[in-house]
Amino acid sequence: MPRRGRGPRRTDPAVLVIEGGRGPVGSRHRQQLNSEFLAVLLRDLRQGGPKAIERVRRTEPAAYLKILALLIPREHKVEHRNLVASMTDEELDAAIEAIQKMLATQTENAPR
């Protein structure tokens, strides 16, 4: 009777190759696979990458632009916080005093 919804059997040769003959693929195995793949990719990029990139840019500009777009983060979250509003009166006084000291030091050390 076929198994349902549980994925391939652990004895499946493809699963054993992916898992290296060990237990289920966990994050440690995935991280190792990712790092090894990226190392090979980096080595290949260093050997023939610049020429390949130039060839793709010249012969397939749409693919080149798509790759560039994929490298840019989709959204960049910028969070604005008003730190001064959250400071106590004592913290504000200490900050003002520190700024005044810095300005005085800069004025004293400025070339004349």
Steps between C-alpha positions, in 0.01 A plus 500: 500500500650840402589751769324834487624848591815395676754545221744241368612206709830541684633199314442670164848533340438865410418583861806317626724688257354835605527406866847353460371167632414656835177610663251749361625815337517759773615858504860390564504291181326773305752758621788273402348443155443874458853592605658233277286606203584866554871416524487317165294781349747762622795303361323471163410870503862595562620282210255583225242726655599841366497375140172315551337802661616724217371248241157480668485880526577532129293212360210477749442842657158402638648204690785721620256759637287229661806366683586851619143550622511170690814611682334816635296452818129527434436734786721682737334583828598840631384568850488851639533538872489824691764427762487849648130466582565181695783650710447611859579857606818377668613320184426810292701719738793256488487487120490881471795529738701245301428682173599834653831349620569355154429834334724683748782253435461540124505878533817488713677265257390676183783653291512878518 
